[in-house]
Amino acid sequence: KNSVSDSGAVVKTIMGMIASHNDTNLLPMIKAILGFLHTVTIGVKSVKFKFQLNRALLLEGLLSSNKFGSLEVPLMDFAADFIEGLEKVYLYTPLTKLKGNDELFVQAILFTMDFGTQSVWNKLGCWAIRTQELFSAFIGAIMNVRGHGLLRDVLNKCLIQYSITAVYTSISDWTVRNNVNDPQILPTPSFHVQKILAIYPNVVRTGDKVKRLPLHYATAASNASFEVVMEVFEAYKDGASICDPVTGLLPFQLAASNGNVEASFSLLLANPNLVFGGSQVSEKKRKRSTGEA
């Protein structure tokens, strides 16, 4: 098995070598090094987490040098490896042990969002909602380092598809008590989404790079719960009348096509006029049809 005894030293050596060479002849060697790092096996969780952060530091440095192109394949490898390492961390919370490396951790998340697949994003979402403490630290780090843009993407691609009442979460950790002696209140499946909406209320009306809204992502996800879909809808009801720019479908149609019949019916019930040809209905036309002033 391939191993690295000090990944931090490896990064410093490589970046020093790049700084002392101004040509692009290093590209084959850099690709070979990145390929080797992709094959490294590390058993100790804390060491593996630090190793992945150092890989993120190396990739960030290589991209900043503008000498080695997009490095798309190594970045895709990193996204898969990074989330695989996080998946194996259950009770251990690496975010509490960053010791000033929160910017590097968030950079790793950014690489994961930009170069990961939906499978990778699903795994990141499952990991992030395992406990309320972990979720709060995760969202806090994102907001402190990158802000609303990354939070929106994480919500859309990682979190909106899942419920905190799923089997992979610690439900007891998500329960609520108004007072110490009060009985526990079981959380709603969309409690994690509520927390994000409290931090960033306008996220529901903010499109991403392809102009998709959170409601489009929620209704397009076959595993999104009814409660999560309706949480997003209630926060921005006008979104139900906006066609998904990717599929051309309205949210109620997206929900129906992905098996969420209950959500589809509820969205349609909120605005029955949407059924006319599956097209958007203007506010004036809606008011005429319903007799509103």
N, C-alpha and C positions, 0 to 999 in steps of 0.2 A: 504494500500500500504506500502511496505517495504521502509524504508528510512535510510540514514546515514547522521548525522549532520556534522561530520568531518572525511572524508575518509583518510586524511593524518594521523590523530591520530590513526585510526584503523590499518593502515599499520605499523606504528611504534610499536604499541602494539603487533601485531602478530609477527613481526620480532624479537622483544625483547624476546618474549616467546620462539621462535624457538632457539634463541641463548643460552637460559638457559636450554634447554632440548636436550640431545644428542641421544635420542632414536627416533624410528619411530612411536611411539604410537600416535603421533599427526596427523597422516595422515587422519583418519576419520574426525577429527575436522576441519582440513584445507580444506578438500573437502566440508564440510558443509558450511564453511565460504565463499568459492569461489562460491558455489551454491547460497548462499544468495545474494552476490554481483551481481550475474547475474540477480536477480529478482528486484533489487532496481530501483525505478522510480524517476527521478529528472527532474523538469520542467525548471529550469533556465539554459539557454544555457552555460553560462560561468562556472557555478558550475558543470554542467554535464561534460563539457570538462575536468575540473580539476579532477573530480572523476575518469574518464576513465584513465587519466594519472597516478593517484595513483594506480589504478588497475594494470596498466602495471608495475609500480614500485614493487608492491607486487609480481606479477608473476615472474619478473626478479629475485627478491630476493629468492623466493622459488626454482627456477631452479638452482640458484647459490649455494644453500645449499646442493644440491645433496641428499636430504633426501626424496623427494616425487615423484620420477619418472618423467615421461615425462609431466604429467598434460595436456594431449592432449585435453580432453573434456573441461576443463576450458579455455584453450587457444582458442579453436574453438568458445566457447561462447563469449570470449572477442573480437575476431575478428569481429563477427557479431554485437555485441553491440557498439563497437568503431565506425564502419562505419555508423551505424544507427544514432549515435550522430552527426557525421560530416555531414551527409546528411541533417539534419535539420538546419545546419548553412549555410545561404546563403550570405547575405550581411556582416554579422559578420565574421571577419577573425581571427580565433584563433591563427594562427601562429604569428601574430603581438603582441600577448599578452602572449607569453610563458615565458618571463622574466627569461631566463636562463635554461628553461626546454626543449630546443630544442632536447637534447639527449634523453630525456624521450619520447618526441613525436615521434622521429624516431624509438625508440625501439618499440613503439606501432605499427608503420607502419610495422616494421620487423615482429612482431607477426602476423599482419594481412596478410602479404604476405606468411608467412610460414604455417599458420593454417586456412586461409580463403578459401572460395570456389570461383568459377568463378563469381558467383552472387555478392559476397562481393567485389571482385576486380573490377567488372564493376562499382559498386557504387562509389568506391574510385576514379576511373578514371573520372567519370562524375563530381564528386565534385571538383577534382583538376583542371579541365579546365574551371570552371565557369567564372573566371576572370583571366586576365593576371597577375595581382598583386598576386593573390592567387597561381597561377601556379608557378611563379618565386620564391616565398617564399618557397613553397613546395619542389621544385627541389633543391633550395639552401640549405635547411635544410638537405636533404638527402645527398648531396655532402659534406657538412661540417662535417657530423657525420659518415656516413658509406661509402661514395664514390661510385665508379663505379658499384660494384656488385649489390647493392640494386637498383641503378638507372636503370640498365639493366632489372632487374626483374619487376620493376614498369612499364617501357616502354612496355615490352613484354606482361604483363598480365593485365595492367590497362589502358594504354594510347593509344596504337597502334590501338585499336579497335574503336576509336572515332575520330570525327572531331570537330574542334572548331566552325564550322558553324552550329552545331546542335542546337536544340531548347532550350536545357538546359544551353547554354552558353550565356554570355553577349557579343554579337558581337561588339557592340560599344566600349567595353573595349579592344578588340583585334585589332581594326583598327590601321593603321599606318599612320603617317604624317612625311614626310621628313623635313618639316619646319612648324612652327606654323601656317602660313597663307595658307599652301597648303591644297587642298581637301583631305578628308580621303581616304585611300586606303583599300579596304576590304581585309581581310586576306585570304590566301589560307587555305583550310580545314586542311592541314597538318602542319600549322605553329608551333604548339606545338612540333611536331616531329622534325622539323627543329631546334628548340631551343635546344633539347636534343642532336641532332647530332653535333651541334656547340660545345657543352660542352664535348661530348664523341664521337668523330668521329668513333672510332674503335668498337663501340657497335654493328654495323651492321655485323661485321665479328666475333663477340665473342659469342660462344655458352654458354648456361646456364648449369645447373646441368644435364640435359638430352640431352645436345648437340644441342638443338634447337637454330636457329638463329632468329632474329627479323622478317625476311622475312617469315619464317615458321609460326610465330604467326600471322602476318598480313594476310597472305593468308588463314589461318585456321579459321579466325574470320568472321562469316557471316555478321557482322555489320561494318566491316572495309571498309572505303571508297576507291574508286579507287585511289584518290589522295594520300592517306596515303600509300597504297601498293606501288605505283610507286615512292614515295619519298624514301622509304626504298630500293627499287630495284635500283634506280639510284645511291644511295650511295654505293652499293656493288653489281654490276651486276653479279659477279661470283656466288652469292648466289642462283640465279635462276637455276643453274646446280647442286645444292646440295640437295639430298633427305632429306626429313624430317625424323629424326630418330624415331619419334613416329609412324607415319603412313606408312612410306616407300614411300610416294608420293613426286613428285617434286612440287615446289611452284605453277606452272601453273595448275597442277592437283588439288592441294588443293583449289586454288581460284575457279576453276570450280565446284568442289564438294560442295562448300559453297555459290554458287550463284553469285559470283563476276565474271561474264562472261567477262566483259570489261578488268579487270585486267588479267584474264587468257589468253585472246587473246593477250594482249600487251606483257606479259611475253614470250609467245610462239613465237610471232613475232620477239622478240629480239634474239631468238636462235631456229630456226625451227627444228634443228636436234634433239631437245629434244623429238620430237613426235615419234621417232623410238622406239617403244616398251615402251615408258615412262621411258626409262633408261637414265642414264647420258652419255654424249658424251664427249670423251676426246678432249683436245685442238687440238691435231694433226689431229684427224679424222674430227673435225669441219673445220679446215683450208683446208684439202684436198677436202672436199665436197663443200666449197665455193670458192676454187681456190686461197685462200690467200697464200702468200709466207711464 
